[in-house]
Amino acid sequence: MSASPSLSTNAQLLGEFIAGSRSNSAPTEVIDAARLCLADWLAVAIGARDEDAGRVVRDTVAGWKSQGRSTVLFGEAAAAPMAALANGTLAHCLDFDDTYVPGITHTSAPVWAAVLALGQAQGADAKGMLEAFLTGFEVSARAGYGLGQALTSRGLHSTGVFGRIGAAAASAKLLGLDAGRSAHALAAAATQAGGLAGSFGTMAKPFHAGKAAMDGVLSAELAAGGLVAAPGLLDQGGMDRALIQDGTHRFKTPEFQGWEILNNSFKPYAACHLVHPSVDAAFGAGIAPLQIKSAHARVSPLAMQMTGLVNGRPDTPLAAKFDLRYCIALALHGHPVSAADFREPWLPDAAVLATAERIEASVDPEIGFAAATLAIETFDGARKSIDIKAAKGDPANPVGWHDMWSKFDGLVAPVLGVGTRGLFEIVRDFGHGASVADITRIIAQIPPTPRH
């Protein structure tokens, strides 16, 4: 085996956190936040059972016939990396999963997928899986803090970058790697990091999350076997320089004094997170769509770049999730902007499309990620402006278990039926008595979709 190079500063700190015991003794509110992430993950994954992207990846994984005992949702058991690929993809299909805003990363999709798959393979209990998820989330957050917007504006998908780091960290925790081996797992994940924002609105976007989960598991398993990677990728001038080449944004030295999972955001709407503040504003308008002469949304620069430059006439449901005008129009017409509003076959309401054509959007550099303003003028000359300072689901306007039940029930009940409440309560009790076996036992009752 090749001699391992000495660890760089960031790699050492991150590796020591993974190998340490901080997540083993997390406060109750932090553990509960991890359970809330699991509830959200299960809801969006189960709700995406019939999505083509999930089916294609699941069928491909089945064709590989890998041997293992890790559950593939709505499929056959597989090796841990394969199960992580299938389930991570499924969890991001609806684009309804949680977001760590400072890194603009859908963290739970890849990290919970990796934890559940590898945890089953390793025979880990629920407590160990919760600790591994917390480890992965916190490491991903430290790596991505403040860099997500810079990556996205340059055409990269943060979930494909920091989601891999988080999945690798969680997997290293489950495998019990020491600080050095953990650092090499992170470095192996870093050298695979990728995902292009140009894929947004297509099946390739959820695939980013699945591949991040798969690569995280693979990276940790390789490091456990002795793979020597390049830990310097985690320092300033490493991966950050490769991805942000103008030098304006760099990795920060990680500190683990708080819990970033408490700053996680959950989506009440099944669309790109960047449209949520404007959707909140539309719901607060209280004006009948037929009375609206024009509407003008002022949004953050990133929201404009990723969702505001389209015309309000999406040609697919995936594209609709990234169309600011269309999503505002949906809300103005009283649609819940739920998964049901973005289903195939795609037959958008003509009235919604007509309203979308009367909506304009512009950038306000002073507006943050979670804020927006919607100004409406009616045909009788009345004007109304709705300002959203923090969208619902943002840490400044958080969701709790009551809100999560509404989302969980709306996504899971159409698929699972009467077992929905029982599954939700198992997740709330995860780590106290409920186990992964309890979850998989209930999910196994759901019939798979036919293969095409």
Secondary structure as UniProt FT lines:
FT   HELIX           9..19
FT   HELIX           22..25
FT   HELIX           28..47
FT   TURN            48..50
FT   HELIX           52..64
FT   TURN            73..74
FT   HELIX           80..92
FT   TURN            93..94
FT   STRAND          99..100
FT   HELIX           101..103
FT   HELIX           108..122
FT   HELIX           126..144
FT   TURN            145..147
FT   HELIX           148..153
FT   TURN            154..155
FT   HELIX           158..175
FT   HELIX           179..190
FT   TURN            191..192
FT   HELIX           197..199
FT   TURN            200..201
FT   HELIX           204..224
FT   TURN            225..226
FT   HELIX           231..234
FT   TURN            236..237
FT   HELIX           239..243
FT   TURN            245..246
FT   HELIX           260..263
FT   HELIX           273..275
FT   HELIX           276..283
FT   TURN            284..285
FT   HELIX           289..291
FT   STRAND          292..299
FT   HELIX           301..307
FT   HELIX           317..320
FT   TURN            321..322
FT   HELIX           324..332
FT   TURN            333..334
FT   HELIX           339..342
FT   HELIX           350..356
FT   TURN            357..358
FT   STRAND          359..363
FT   TURN            365..366
FT   TURN            369..370
FT   STRAND          372..378
FT   TURN            379..380
FT   STRAND          383..388
FT   TURN            392..393
FT   TURN            395..396
FT   HELIX           401..416
FT   HELIX           417..419
FT   HELIX           420..428
FT   TURN            431..433
FT   HELIX           436..443
FT   TURN            444..445
//
